[in-house]
Amino acid sequence: MTVVLKTLGETEREAVVALHVADEQSDFVATNAESLEEADENPACVPLGIFVNDQPVGFAMYTLDADDGNWWIYRLMIDERFQKRGYGRAGLRAVVERMAAIPGCDAIYLGVVKENRSAAAFYRQEGFRETGQILGDETVMRLELKKA
């Protein structure tokens, strides 16, 4: 399995907008259409499609947050049809690797809705740790990057 991150042209945008999480997950993440609107309004946001063999399976978006000066993963989602196959883990690792190559990116932050215990456990498995900070209904997590 090779997971590839792709920048989004018009065709990829349409494919990514068509992806959805399961109904019981819909309160945990914005829709991809909403995320792309946010990216259109904020040029610092980097929206990416998560693809496997040219098949869109998910979406990710990261940015350098102007408010706190930290690098954040704003979105990570895998379509409900493709969950439980390792694509989310591979997609997250690809995003982290891409962000780690950015000069000055020494840590990555993200927020997890408090009720989304499975996502928090997933991120902990990947090295993210709770910071103790709460933003709205989200627990902030941080991954310290090891620079060579």
KAZIBEL-V154097 format. One record per residue. N is the residue number from 1. RES is the residue in one small letter. PHI is phi in radians with two decimals (999 if undefined). D_CENTER is the distance of its C-alpha to the mean C-alpha in whole Angstrom. Layout:
n:res:phi:d_center
N:RES:PHI:D_CENTER
N:RES:PHI:D_CENTER
//
This chain:
n:res:phi:d_center
1:m:999:19
2:t:-2.08:18
3:v:-1.65:14
4:v:-2.17:14
5:l:-1.60:11
6:k:-2.19:13
7:t:-1.19:14
8:l:-1.84:15
9:g:-1.43:18
10:e:-1.05:20
11:t:-1.13:20
12:e:-1.16:17
13:r:-1.03:16
14:e:-1.07:18
15:a:-1.14:17
16:v:-1.24:13
17:v:-1.09:15
18:a:-1.32:17
19:l:-1.43:14
20:h:-2.54:14
21:v:-1.43:13
22:a:-1.14:17
23:d:-0.92:19
24:e:-1.23:18
25:q:-1.77:15
26:s:-1.13:15
27:d:-1.39:15
28:f:-1.68:12
29:v:-2.60:10
30:a:-1.14:11
31:t:-1.19:12
32:n:-1.16:11
33:a:-1.09:14
34:e:-1.10:14
35:s:-1.13:11
36:l:-1.20:13
37:e:-1.09:16
38:e:-1.07:14
39:a:-1.13:13
40:d:-1.13:17
41:e:-1.47:18
42:n:-2.18:16
43:p:-1.11:17
44:a:-1.29:15
45:c:-1.30:11
46:v:-2.02:10
47:p:-1.51:9
48:l:-2.41:9
49:g:-1.53:10
50:i:-1.79:10
51:f:-2.13:14
52:v:-2.26:16
53:n:0.89:20
54:d:1.11:19
55:q:-1.71:18
56:p:-1.23:15
57:v:-2.11:13
58:g:-2.95:9
59:f:-2.53:7
60:a:-2.45:4
61:m:-2.61:5
62:y:-2.33:7
63:t:-2.85:10
64:l:-1.60:13
65:d:-1.28:14
66:a:-1.17:18
67:d:-1.28:19
68:d:-2.06:18
69:g:1.30:18
70:n:-1.80:15
71:w:-1.49:12
72:w:-2.21:9
73:i:-1.57:5
74:y:-1.43:6
75:r:-2.51:3
76:l:-2.67:3
77:m:-2.47:6
78:i:-2.15:9
79:d:-0.97:13
80:e:-0.97:15
81:r:-1.24:18
82:f:-2.02:16
83:q:-1.29:14
84:k:1.19:16
85:r:-2.12:17
86:g:1.59:14
87:y:-1.22:12
88:g:-1.13:9
89:r:-1.12:10
90:a:-1.13:11
91:g:-1.13:8
92:l:-1.06:7
93:r:-1.08:10
94:a:-1.17:10
95:v:-1.15:7
96:v:-1.06:9
97:e:-1.07:13
98:r:-1.11:12
99:m:-1.20:11
100:a:-1.08:14
101:a:-1.40:16
102:i:-1.40:16
103:p:-0.99:20
104:g:1.52:19
105:c:-1.57:16
106:d:-1.79:17
107:a:-2.69:15
108:i:-2.17:11
109:y:-1.94:10
110:l:-2.73:8
111:g:-2.03:10
112:v:-2.19:11
113:v:-0.99:13
114:k:-0.90:17
115:e:-1.30:18
116:n:-1.55:15
117:r:-1.11:16
118:s:-1.16:15
119:a:-1.17:11
120:a:-1.05:13
121:a:-1.12:15
122:f:-1.02:12
123:y:-1.15:11
124:r:-1.06:14
125:q:-1.05:15
126:e:-1.62:13
127:g:1.77:15
128:f:-1.30:13
129:r:-2.28:16
130:e:-1.11:17
131:t:-1.63:18
132:g:1.60:20
133:q:-1.53:19
134:i:-2.10:18
135:l:-2.05:17
136:g:1.09:18
137:d:-1.84:17
138:e:-2.02:14
139:t:-1.51:15
140:v:-1.49:14
141:m:-2.14:13
142:r:-2.37:13
143:l:-2.01:13
144:e:-1.39:16
145:l:-1.58:16
146:k:-1.63:20
147:k:-1.64:21
148:a:-1.33:24
//
